[in-house]
């Protein structure tokens, strides 16, 4: 059992039954199954936040969809996902959710993705997205540094794509990224879909302040006009309520692969 999350950041939309009944796109895949309404084609930007260092992407996008009242349009599941489901006021929440508002879609996850299945999940996710011809895909993750600042570093799949974020982020000159964010960006590069990664400077604990910094970049890129003051003001409460997810991320990273996980080089 986990503590009830602060209302401003964890007020999950309650119309889950209605959403599930209205879903019209059902795409089964061996590794991943997605139930969702279709995305508008051609001009949709798809933002993704999976648990990682600081839970930067999960906190940022959950705050965004709640504050801007995105519509919950779908969910996804996989036999490889860890057996974890968060709850809000006694109601089980879909561990990976798909939201939509205007020309921005958001995929928000509460569950960590084991390194051994990042390729399968990223591949299945892009297989589902590709027919909708998204304008771009953006992932949010954390990057652990020894500095007290909350800078946001940026990466892109091509030199041309990099121009879109170079004025809003600090470009990483060299290095590597890992986890599901790296697999998603690699799939985007292979498929010719413009892809971006926002890496919020963080510590290895729930970090709403780093999430707020990445939201400021989203404000500039998508003209969201999202106020981050409530997120910063409730940072301590959010850090405490999100600690359970952070522990699950750490446990997932430390556990050895189970028999159901695909093995590859």
Helices and strands as residue ranges (DSSP letters): H 7-10, H 16-22, E 25-27, E 33-36, E 45-49, G 53-55, H 56-67, E 71-77, E 87-88, E 91-92, E 96-101, E 104-109, G 115-117, H 118-130, E 136-144, E 152-156, H 159-162, E 170-171, H 179-191, E 195-202, H 208-222, H 229-233, H 235-241, H 243-254
